[in-house]
């Protein structure tokens, strides 16, 4: 492919199950861009094809209204025969997932700096009525200076929209909230749960919820607490454990009500004397959350796992 609409394709940045992300040139202003495509003709059922096309267009609608230094900028959207594409800001760098997978160590100060920017971006999106619904390391790009950009609002939805049917589960299971894997209504606190999972992984190099199968991952998200941070990595300030525990609370009402409050607690962490950290969740509150009885939800888990597999339609930016 040489051109897509007016955009001159120069190389491939990445491939997904349903499309490709290209590096391209906008000839009108001589600007390099990233062009993400979706091949809707690969979907056999016409109703499914139409739904996916509408979902893709909602990505542009959702992300296009956002202007924030840590959210990828959307420039254009169009169609070329059976292919729909979205044109966005080109980031020279790599994903947070690649950083984590490489085993690169980050200082706690660097983790706090990164999380602060992510919290700012998501708080802005939430205040504009948009829930991302698929926050994960692969959907966070880092430029050459390490500045993060949140990408792939493909499964984002307006809080006021009723387009998502009850029981539809989208996203990446390892970072999804309990209410999302159960197909319940989600709000900003679901994204906060995902941020908690990312924070856990940045600090330990391990996922908070990991297993060999999607079904088991979902079971753990609903029923089990992750291994304590201080058991996985010795020497971490206790404040991190309290913050992660609150962000990953099973009950949304026990999580941070906003990303800004999570960020505020991160900034309170005292590397010298972590025992006096004035985080908004006190230490004695933690066992109460962990000991709550959880009912078995295997039928819902099985359905959710199937829906996740069906929803894995498009590749992210990288």
Secondary structure, DSSP 8 states (H G I E B T S, - for coil): --EETTEEEEEEEEE-SS-EEEEEEETTTTEEEEEEEEEGGG--SHHHHHHHHHHHHHHHHHHHT---TTB--EEEEEEETTEEEEEEE---EEEHHHHHHTT----HHHHHHHHHHHHHHHHHHHHTTEE-S---GGGEEEETT--EEE---TT-EETT---S-TT---S-GGG--HHHHTT----HHHHHHHHHHHHHHHHHSS-SS--SSHHHHHHHHHH-----HHHHSTT--HHHHHHHHHHT-SSGGGS-SSHHHHHHHHHT--SS-GGG---SS-GGGHHHHHT------HHHHHHHHHHHHHH--S----
